Amino acid sequence: MTRSHIGQAIITQALLAAAHEMGVKLIRSAHSPIVREAQDCSAAIINSSGQVVAQAELTAIQLGSISQTLAPCLQRFPPGTLREGDFYISNDPYNMGQHVQDIFIFSPVFYEGELLGFTASVVHHIDLGGGAPGLNPHASDVHQEGIIFPPSRYNFARDWSGGPLEQLVAANVRMPEATIGDIYAQFAANSIGGKRLVALADRYGAAFIRAAMDEMLNYSERRVRAAISRLPDGTYTAESAIEDDGIGNVPVVIRGKVQVEGEILNISFEGTDPQVSTNINCPLASTVAAAVACAKSVLTGEDIPFNDGAARVINVDAPEGSVLNPRRPAPVRARLLASHRVFNTVMKALGQATPENVIAEGFDTTTPICFSRIETKGYNIYLEILGGGYGAAHGSDGCDGVDCPLSNCSNIPIESIEMDYPFLRVEEYALLPGSGGRGKHRGGLGFSRSYRILKDGVTFSTYSDRFVLPAQGIFGGEPGAEASITVLRDGEAIALRSKCGFSLMRDDLVIVRTGGGGGYGSPSERNPRLTLNDRRQGLAA
Amino acid sequence: MRVGVEVGGTFTDLIRIQNGSIRVAKVPSTPAEPDRGVIHALDAAGIDLSALDDFVHGSTVATNAILERKGGRTAAIVTKGLRDIFLLQRHDRTSIYKLNYRKPEPIVERQHVFEIDERITSDGNVVKGIDEETTKAELSRFLAQEEFDAVAICLLNSYRNSDHERLVERLIAGIDADLSVTCSVDVAPEFREYERASTTALAAYVQPAIRGYLRRLERSLSSRGFSGRFSMMQSNGGRLPAAAMGKNAISALYSGPAAGVIGATTMAKSRGISDIITLDMGGTSTDVSLVVAGKPDLTPETKISGLPVRAPVIDIETVGSGGGSIVWVDDGGLMRVGPSSAGADPGPACYGRGGKLPTVTDAHLVRGTLRQEMFRAGALELDPQAAHESFKDIATRLGTTVREVADHSIRLAESSIVRAIERVSTQRGRDPRNFTLVPFGGAGALHAARVAEELGIQKIYVPMNSGVLSAVGLLVADYVHYCAKSERVILNQEALPKIANILDELRDSAKKYLHSQGVKGSPLFRATLDMRYVGQAFEVPVLLDGNRDDVSSAMIAEKFSEAHQKIFEFSKPPDEPIEIVTFRMGAQVESSDAFLNMVRPADGDRDSDGTPFYADIFENGRLVKCAFYTGRGLGSVAIAGPCVISDETSTIFVPEGWTAVTDGLGNVLLDNISGERE
C-alpha cells in the first residue's frame, strides 16, 4: 500500500460527491416538473477517454449507457479539436441516444490546457416540439417526436447564451421558458462538476486524478467480476412481453439469454420480436442500460460505485431491426415499456442462477400522465410519471406505490399541481388494497390517482402496460392486479387503452389505477403475522 | 445561579455558572428514565436548586420517542381521497438499485387515518364545505375505536385557508376535550402536503411523551425547591420556556447538536471570531455546520427515520465517522472507515471490553497520537497491544504494516469529514478558507488540523470545556420562535406593500407568541424569503434584516440572484420573473449577555506544570518526535507542532507547520504557519 492508495480512496469519495452534487443541483434549479419534482435526470463524471467513472444515481435508465451516447460525439469531433467553452449535445436515438426527450450535454474539463475529462448531464425535457405537446402517442416516426440533435459540437458563448442554437431550440418547442431554463440548468451542473474536478487537480495534480479515475474503473470491474464469479456458470433463458403495441392486440415479446462464463456476463436478445410501427421501440442505448441496471441490482451491493468498469464485464447485444434495436425512423418515445421488459427478462434469467437475489415482476411500467392545454400565455403541459407495486423479494414484501426500477420519479405534490395547473384538481391518491400478488411475500400495491378536469380543451395522453397481462409472480407467487385508466363523464365510464390519447371535457374525472407487483414464493408459506398486519391496516383485498 | 443540563445518548452534561465561576459535571445518562439522569447530574454537581434562577435543558426525549417508536397512539385527519398519504410518501426511492427497497415506516397506522369530505382550492376557496353534524358523528365513532393519545389534522391547501382545520379542531374538542390535537397550520403552514402532514403527525406523536417527561421533571425539580425559569432547547438553536415546548415538542428534535453549535458560536464570538465551521466528533459520527457572522445556517427541513420534518433547524451535516467507527476492507480491496461503529459496547479494541475490530481510536493508539500517559491514572485504561492486533488482518491483506494501515484509516476518516464540510461550504458557494474551524466533542480537535489543511483553513479555535460545549450552548441560547407563511407573490415594485404586510403580520405573531409564553423584551427579527425563478420548484433562502421595512424589489431581486449564482453557478437576467413562495420570520429575545464576562477556566484545568514528555508518532506517512502536554496551562508563548495537548475533555493534535497558543482562559488557538501542505 502506498500513498496513492489512500489518495485513491479520497478521490473516489470526492468524485462521487461531485457527481451527486451535480445531480442535486440539476434537480433544484430545473424548471419543468418532470425534472424538478419528478427528478427525471442524471449526471456523470467521465474520464478523458470517454468512460464514465462516477455518476449521480438518480434514474437507472439514463445511466449505464452514457459513455455510449458520448462515443459518436468523440468520433465526429475528436477531443483534440475541443476548445474551452465547447460542448457536445445529442439526443439522437439512432446514434446511441435514448428517446428524443432526453438531451445529453457533455462539457470538456481542461486543466492547464489539457483535457482532464468530461462532465455530463441528461434531462428529460418537457417538450421538444414534435406532433403533440409533451407526448405524442400517435407518432409513426421519430421525427414526430421532437427536434433531434445529432451528436454535435457547439460553443456555449457563441451558440447558446442568447446565440443561434438557443434561439433555434426556443422557436421549436412549446414551452421555451421551461426547456431553455432546463438546458441552462444542465450547463450549470456540468460547470459545477468541472469546477470540482479542477479543484481536485489543483490539490493532487492532474496526472494523479487521471490515474485515480482509471483505478475507479478497475475497482468497480473487480467487484463486479467477483460478484459474477459467485454465480454458477451456465446459460439461462427467459422472456417477457409488452401486452400490445398500442394498435393491435398481439403481445410484443422480448426473449433473452443470459450466459454466465466465469467472471463475464453475456446478455443477448436474439429472437426478440421485430420492431413495431408505434413508439414502444427501444433504442439500443436503453436496452443496454436496462440490462446492465438489472444485472447490477441483482449481483452487487449498494456500495459499489457503478461505472463503465462494470460495463466491461457485462456484454449486451440485441439484433438490429428488433424492438430492442430498431432501425431509423421508428418512433421510440415509450421505450421504457420495452426497457422494463428487458429488466424483467434478465431478472427471470438470473433468478435461475441466484433465486434469493431476484424479485418477482413488479408493475414495472413507467406510466407518464400528460395533460396539456393552450392557455392565454401559450401551452401549459402537465407531465407526471406514475409507478405501482414492486415485485416481492425473497426476504420481504414488494414496496407499495413507488416508481418503477428503471426510473425514480417523485410524485408532484397535489398542492403544487393545483398552483401551477388551474385546469386540474386531484381528488384521490390512494393505495389499491389487495392489488399485490399473493405469495410468501406479497407484491407491492398499485395505487389510484384521480384528476378532475376543471376546464375544456384539455388533452390527455399516456403509454402504459399491464392492463391485460399483469405482473407475474415468481417461485409460486401469484400475479399482481392489472392496471386501468377510466374516464368518468356524465355518469358514464369510458375505459381507455393502455397506450392512447384522449380529448377531455370539463368535469371529466380521469381515474388512473396502476398495477400491483407479483408475489414471491407460495402463499401457503406466508407468515400469518404479515397477513394479519395487512388485514388490520386494510391493505388486503 | 444558572445551570444548563444536556442529556445525550451516553452522558448527561451539566454546566453551572455562579458568581463568575464555571463548574462542569458529566454523569452517565439513564436512557430508560432520562429525567433521573438530570437529577443525578444536579446532585453530582451539588446544585442547590432553591438558589437556581435559570435552568436550561436539552434532551433527546422527542428524538428517541420517534427513533424507538415510543410516542403516543396517534390518529390523523386528512382530506377525502388522501388516506394513504403517509404510505405513499413521495413515490421515489432513496436507493435506485435496491430490489427489496422499503419505504420509511410511517408513525400513523393506516386504520388510524380518517378522511373528511371537504375541499379547499390552492387559492383558499372552499369548494366543498364541512357538514358539521355528520362529520362530528363520524369523528366520534372513529375516535372511539382506539384509545388515542393525540390527533394530527392536515387538510389539503390549509396553508391558504385554515378554516377547515380549525373547525375540525373544535369538533374534536367537543368530542374529547382532553385529547391533544395538532393542526398542520400551527406547525408547518407551508405547501407540499406530504411534508406538512408528516411534520404534523410527528409533532402529535411526540407530544404525549414530552409532556409526561416535562411533568415528571418539573415535579422533581420543584420538590427540591426549584422556583426559577425553566427553558428547553430547540433544534433552531434557540430556547423556549418549557411550558411552550410541551405544546410544540417537534421543535426539540435535534436540540443536542444545535446546542453544541450555539456553544461553539458563542465561545468563538468571545474571541472575536464570528465566521466558523463547527466540527463535533463523537463516538459514532461527526456533525459539521457553518456559521456566518455569528448566525448558524438554518435549513427549513430535516428528516428523522426517513420521515420529513418541516421546521427550521440548524443545518448540520452528519457523517458516519467517529472515534468508534470500524476500519475494514471491501471485496474490491479498498480500505473503508465506518459507517458501522463499535459504539460504547464493546467499544474500540484498545478498551479491552471484548471489541476485536479496529476503530479510529485504535488507529490513534497505534500511530501514537493517543497514549496511556496522557490520561490521569485510573481515568481510562488503554491496551496498545490489542489496538495493534486489531489491524493485523488488514495489514496482511493489503501487504503493508499495521502503522501504515492505522495512519491511512485516520486520513480516510478525515476525508469523509472534509466532504461533509464541503457540503455546507463549497457546495453552498462559501469558501471554507475564510472560516475558522472550531472542533469539539472528545475527538474533534485530534483531527481538526489535518481536516483544515485539506480545506485550506488556516485557523483553528479549540474552546475550553469543549467536551461540554452543548451544555454551554444551552446557557447562552436566546429565546427564539419562528413563524412561516406560504404565499406566492411575484416580485415587483407593486407587490411591496403586500410583502411588507406579510412580514408585519409574521413579526406580530412571532412577538405575540413569545410574549404569550412569558418571554419579555423586544425581539430582534430575522426574515427569510424562500424564492425561486418562476417555473422552478425549489427555493433559495434569501435573508433580510427583519427589523427594517425599507426594502425595494430591486434589492430583494439582487440578493436572490446573488444567492442563486452562489449555489447553482448561474443566475438569469434581471427581467426574468422571480417569485416568493414562503415567508419566514424568526424572533429572538436575548436571554442574558452576562455569560461572556464571567468565563473563567474550568476547575481542574490548572493542574499542569507545562512540561511535556516526548514520544514518537507515525503520522501522515512519517515517523516524528512529538511533544505531549497535559492540561492547557501552556503559558502564553506559542508552541510549535508536532505536539499533542490534552485535558480532561479533549485532545488536540498540532501537526508540524502549525503553532498552538492558549489565552490563559483555557482556549487554544492553532495557526497554520506553513501555508498549504505539499
Contacts between the chains, C-beta under 8 A, distances in Angstrom:
chain1	res1	chain2	res2	distance
A	1	B	398	4.8
A	1	B	399	6.7
A	1	B	400	4.0
A	1	B	404	5.9
A	1	B	405	7.4
A	1	B	408	7.0
A	3	B	621	6.1
A	5	B	335	7.5
A	5	B	398	7.7
A	5	B	408	7.1
A	6	B	335	7.7
A	6	B	408	4.6
A	6	B	411	5.4
A	6	B	412	6.8
A	8	B	334	7.5
A	9	B	334	6.0
A	9	B	335	6.2
A	9	B	336	7.7
A	9	B	412	5.6
A	9	B	415	7.2
A	10	B	411	7.4
A	10	B	412	7.3
A	10	B	415	4.4
A	12	B	334	7.4
A	13	B	415	6.0
A	13	B	416	6.6
A	13	B	419	5.8
A	14	B	415	7.9
A	14	B	419	7.0
A	17	B	419	5.2
A	17	B	422	7.0
A	17	B	423	7.7
A	21	B	423	8.0
A	21	B	427	5.5
A	25	B	567	7.1
A	25	B	568	5.6
A	25	B	569	7.9
A	27	B	538	7.4
A	28	B	536	7.9
A	28	B	538	4.1
A	28	B	568	7.4
A	29	B	536	6.6
A	29	B	538	7.4
A	29	B	564	7.7
A	29	B	568	4.4
A	29	B	570	7.5
A	30	B	536	7.0
A	30	B	537	7.6
A	31	B	533	7.5
A	31	B	535	4.0
A	31	B	536	5.8
A	32	B	535	7.7
A	33	B	537	6.8
A	36	B	536	6.3
A	36	B	537	3.7
A	36	B	538	6.6
A	37	B	537	5.4
A	39	B	92	6.6
A	57	B	95	7.9
A	57	B	96	5.2
A	57	B	97	7.2
A	58	B	96	7.1
A	59	B	96	7.4
A	60	B	96	5.3
A	60	B	97	6.9
A	177	B	535	6.0
A	178	B	535	5.8
A	181	B	533	7.2
A	181	B	535	5.9
A	181	B	536	7.8
A	184	B	570	6.0
A	184	B	572	7.9
A	185	B	568	7.5
A	185	B	570	7.8
A	187	B	570	7.3
A	188	B	568	5.2
A	188	B	569	4.7
A	188	B	570	4.3
A	191	B	569	5.2
A	191	B	570	7.9
A	192	B	568	7.8
A	192	B	569	5.4
A	195	B	569	7.5
A	203	B	454	7.9
A	219	B	332	4.8
A	219	B	333	7.5
A	219	B	334	6.2
A	220	B	332	7.3
A	222	B	332	4.9
A	222	B	333	7.0
A	223	B	330	7.5
A	223	B	331	6.0
A	223	B	332	4.1
A	226	B	331	5.3
A	226	B	332	7.5
A	293	B	97	7.0
A	296	B	97	5.6
A	297	B	97	4.4
A	297	B	98	7.4
A	297	B	99	5.2
A	298	B	99	7.1
A	300	B	97	7.8
A	302	B	95	5.7
A	302	B	97	6.5
A	302	B	98	6.0
A	303	B	330	7.1
A	304	B	332	7.3
A	306	B	97	7.3
A	357	B	99	7.6
A	358	B	99	7.3
A	359	B	99	4.7
A	359	B	100	6.8
A	386	B	91	7.9
A	387	B	91	6.4
A	390	B	99	7.9
A	390	B	101	6.8
A	391	B	99	7.8
A	393	B	99	6.0
A	393	B	100	3.8
A	394	B	100	7.6
A	395	B	100	6.0
A	396	B	100	5.0
A	396	B	102	6.4
A	399	B	93	7.5
A	399	B	101	5.1
A	399	B	102	6.0
A	399	B	103	6.3
A	400	B	87	6.1
A	400	B	88	7.8
A	400	B	103	7.5
A	401	B	84	7.2
A	401	B	87	6.7
A	401	B	88	4.7
A	401	B	91	6.5
A	402	B	91	5.9
A	402	B	92	7.4
A	402	B	93	6.2
A	402	B	101	7.2
A	402	B	103	7.0
A	403	B	91	5.6
A	403	B	92	5.8
A	403	B	93	6.9
A	405	B	96	7.9
A	405	B	99	7.7
A	408	B	92	5.3
A	408	B	93	5.7
A	408	B	96	5.1
A	409	B	91	6.9
A	409	B	92	6.3
A	410	B	90	4.4
A	410	B	91	5.6
A	410	B	92	4.3
A	411	B	88	7.3
A	411	B	90	5.9
A	411	B	91	4.1
A	413	B	191	6.9
A	413	B	192	4.5
A	413	B	193	5.8
A	413	B	194	6.6
A	413	B	195	8.0
A	414	B	82	7.9
A	414	B	156	6.3
A	414	B	193	5.8
A	415	B	122	6.4
A	415	B	156	6.6
A	415	B	157	5.8
A	415	B	159	7.6
A	415	B	191	4.3
A	415	B	192	6.1
A	415	B	193	5.2
A	416	B	191	6.6
A	416	B	192	6.6
A	416	B	537	6.9
A	418	B	121	6.6
A	418	B	122	3.9
A	418	B	157	7.1
A	419	B	122	4.8
A	419	B	191	7.0
A	419	B	488	6.7
A	425	B	119	7.8
A	425	B	121	7.4
A	426	B	81	7.6
A	427	B	81	5.3
A	428	B	80	8.0
A	428	B	81	3.6
A	428	B	82	7.7
A	429	B	81	6.5
A	429	B	82	6.1
A	429	B	84	7.1
A	429	B	85	7.4
A	429	B	88	6.3
A	430	B	81	6.5
A	430	B	82	7.4
A	430	B	83	5.9
A	430	B	84	4.8
A	430	B	88	7.8
A	431	B	84	4.5
A	431	B	87	6.0
A	431	B	88	6.7
A	447	B	84	7.2
A	447	B	88	6.4
A	450	B	81	7.3
A	536	B	109	7.7
A	536	B	111	6.3
A	537	B	109	6.0
A	537	B	110	4.0
A	537	B	111	5.6
A	538	B	110	5.9
A	538	B	111	5.8
A	539	B	110	6.7
